[in-house]
Amino acid sequence: MVESETKADTSYLSNNEQLMDTVQKQTFDYFWEGAEPVSGLARERIHLDSIYPAHDKDIITIGGSGFGLMAILVGVERGFITREQALERYEKAIDFLEKADRFHGAWPHWLLPSGKVTPFSAKDDGGDLVETAFLVQGMLTVQEYFKEGNEREKALANKIQKLWEEVEWDWYTQGGQNVLYWHWSPNFGWDMNFPVGGYNEALIMYILAAASPTHPIKKEVYEQGWARNGAIKKDTVFYGLPTILDHYEHDASPVGPMFWAHYSYLGLDPNGLVDQYGDYEKLNVNHALIQYKYAVDNPKGYKGYGENCWGLTSSYSIDGYAGHRPDNDLSVISPTAALSSMPYTPKESMQFLRYMYKEQDSLIGKYGPFDAFSLEKKWYLPRYLAIDQGPIPVMIENYRTGLFWKLFMKNEEVQAGLRKLGFNSPYLN
């Protein structure tokens, strides 16, 4: 165990608003203080114990940087930084992204501070369309925030528009197939061979691909690829709640890790969002409630599980990285799971937040709750991952004010993409 860095003042524990301020500030700091200095973008990971894999300390994560761009707006809105400070950071980040390696407009999963790709895995050294979608979601949110501003702010918005228009979403159909592929590499082509079909974290990729003003996909790509010709509607009931959609490849759970309800919905507002396949508000609320009910039931009898301690998602684990979910429960709780579900389960998520800061403060560091822990195994590491810290301040802000949902959903191109795919939403009325 390491000493907590947040023990000095505990007065905020008596007030839920102050407690949310605290966790938002700490997780914002991951992307502000902890940013990779050359690019201003998000480091893949930060280890307070300073133990890193080889060459890993300054690796830039593209998806996590998309979350980080949004987290910085939390900083402006909550008074942690000024609008001008944020603008300066965004200019640095966007200038870096303009010059960095891209592959038919898509960024790779990882970049080095030089702007060159570094492989995420053996053949993953090219474009990553899912990570790119998470980045574009963040960029378009920033664009909406600044586009009516002063000349510098308008210039930033214009640069973002150019980068968005340069992503060749249609290229990633691998020659016109009715499905989007996750990866393409100039060295290995389509060898990764990962067609993306639902349901998982990648809904935002299909919506942005349909919304693209320059390289759009057809509706059939969504219907046949993502929705698997309607098979996505094959839901089931788990812990008394319908799953709404088929959480593909997780029949044993049958829900995926909790991040599936977060990554696409940092900007995409699920409230009132419905298409021919499902109701996305019910989908996400039920996903979070199922995980909560599972922890309360605690079928494996793990220490700590219950109404105050719940949430399984992909995170650090006892033996490396793991995708935690009810059918792959290793006794590891990942704080981002419950905290980023605040808009869906405010009571249950607040219980977890108070539990962490009042009863488990040794699991809190300067960038908020550590990535994962197991009370059963008496295990945790003082480490963070960008993709886990990033959704926390953003989704808590969506719970408090709806900020990111309002910004992203008012983008006219996004609205056109949603209409094209047959979605209904209060923003489209």
Secondary structure by P-SEA (a helix, b strand, c coil): cccccccccccccccaaaaaaaaaaaaaaaaacccccccccccccccccccccccccccccaaaaaaaaaaaaaaaaaccccaaaaaaaaaaaaaaaaacccccccccccccccccccccccccccccaaaaaaaaaaaaaaaaacccccaaaaaaaaaaaaaaaaccccccccccccccccccccccccccccccccccccaaaaaaaaaccccccccccccccccccccccccccccccccccccccccccccccccccccccccccccccccccccaaaaaaaaaaaaaaaaaaccccccccccccccccccccccccccccccccccccccccccccccccaaaaaaaaaaaaccccccccccccccccccccccccccccaaaaaaaaaaaaaaccaaaaaaaaacaaaaaaaaaacccccccc
